[in-house]
Amino acid sequence: MCGIIGISSNKPVSANIINSLKKLEYRGYDSAGIATLSNGEINEVKSEGRVDNLENNFDLKNLKGNIGIGHVRWATHGIPNSVNAHPHSSHNVSVVHNGIIENSTILKKYLINNGHIFKSQTDTEVIVHLITENLKTSELEEAITKTLKQLHGSFALGIVFKDKPDLIIGARRGSPLAVGYGPNENYLGSDSYALKSMTNKITYLDDGEFCVVKKDQVLFFNEQGIKVNKKILELSSNEASYDKGDYKHFMAKEIEEQPTTIKTGIKEYIDNFNKEINIINFPWEIEEIKSITLIGCGTAYHSCLMAKYWLEELTTLDVNIDIASEFRYRKNRFKKDNLYVFVSQSGETADTYAALDLCNKNSMKTCAVVNVIESSIARDSNFVLPIHCGPEIGVASTKAFLGQILVLYILVLKLGFLRNEISKSKYQKKIEDLKTLPVLIEKTLQHDNDIQAISSTFNDAKGSMFLGRGFSYPIALEGALKLKELSYVHAEGYPAGEMKHGPLALIEEGIPVVVLAPRDNYYKKTISNMQEVIARGAKVLLITNKSTDEVVSENIWETIEVENTNDDLLPFLLTIPLQKLAYYSALKKGYDIDKPRNLAKSVTVE
Ligand code: AGP
């Protein structure tokens, strides 16, 4: 996803802009650029590919100017190349943009008729020429207010002006944007990661607002151009999380961090002394909640599905789940006694935020399960359940998935207990079991060499299936997504019982099939499904849990046994080998593991 940085300073800015763009690389992108103002000129440099290309292609050390903007672009309109890279500039204005301008075609026609000449295929370039056109008849703030009103769609903007060499304009609608405060300089950035290396004092713009950033002053305005006051947040500095340490990739580090992040999450919510779950300041009486809807995208949606199984097993609450991009356009029947839970690692996913916004507009009860507590989804929900995983930089979600299902499981236990559907003894036993999870994950992480050896089979196959029933089905979906997004091979997660209703036709000699069959209530049925695919030539990787009784089946290609625990917690352990399988498959292919092609860490456009 696109990332924006802007700096207004009393000293040259190009080095800090480049450094901040590198902090934004985790978002996923395909071109980069920077523009500074000096000696009454706009100095614009842009390159296809990584920020390193920018440094290799231009002498950035001599890129003068104490004010500038930078951008990493994830292509929406126009192919990834240096012409379509941001910033986009006219003779007197330069803009960087994250989002989509939905009426760009109409505006472009109007501007061309007014003599403007376009160079790129992007929607963003329309913004540059529209501001330039409006400045012909209006002063700056008025021209900005007018331009923003003319734009339809979503944007986070950074704008500099040749004849205003002391300020940057930032504007936000639907795509996150933050201001940072430094010594004799101030900043504009897409998120706190971009700014954290320079400051931990942050202000987030709300939709419709714009700001004027100078080196010694920041002003905020609402969409009517009226000045507004905004809070300055002090963020916890955890720079260490940005460093890969001696890991080859952030993803490898984040997989291995899971015992620690799960331990942190448990510590945040479990009161050891009283054997109790603390969800502080929960804003509703338990009687006010008669049903739950969980909403998310991608891996976060799989977390929702996992929570659905636990809720149905441990409570009598009605549970719905939905993919955010479907929910936001569905003819929803909003119910006051329904709790809407939004699951999102970044807290900025456009579809998930839009679904939240819809619920807010209908005055629904909203709860966010997020990793970034300063994010838009967190800020605009009634209640927040942080997952406390620290920054997840790898685009493929690993520790955040386990963090999401941990917090959701804790919520399920709490709700079940408060509804008298989980007895006190069972509640406390489950809490005790939960506390053993970090050690069990640690042990399961030891499955490393065996998975490395298996992974190339998945690379060479034309596709693979991931099968599971009940609690294992969401994990099968998650395992398939991991393999798809990292090694670019087709992989499909499916309910094991569904294979005979069509997908069995895909099974032929040598097709790798992962079967998740822990010794839970679904075990015997899943083993039967496994035998169906083996009989048709599949190479089955069986992932089960340790047990004294032998697996009753022949011709299993490989078996991995995870540690034993209560059925509720097995999904956590089954996930680990699948994360490693995807990682090692991609490693063998030499792909960019932390930034897979076409993908972004936070999809802030719909
Ligand atoms: C998962 O590995 C992907 N990175 C993707 O599916 C991700 O989970 C999805 O885009 C949702 O992101 P969010 O959790 O930040 O909302």
Residues whose N, C-alpha, C, O or C-beta is under 5 A from the ligand:
A	BS01	AGP	C297 G298 T299 A300 V343 S344 Q345 S346 G347 T349 V395 A396 S397 A600 K601 V603
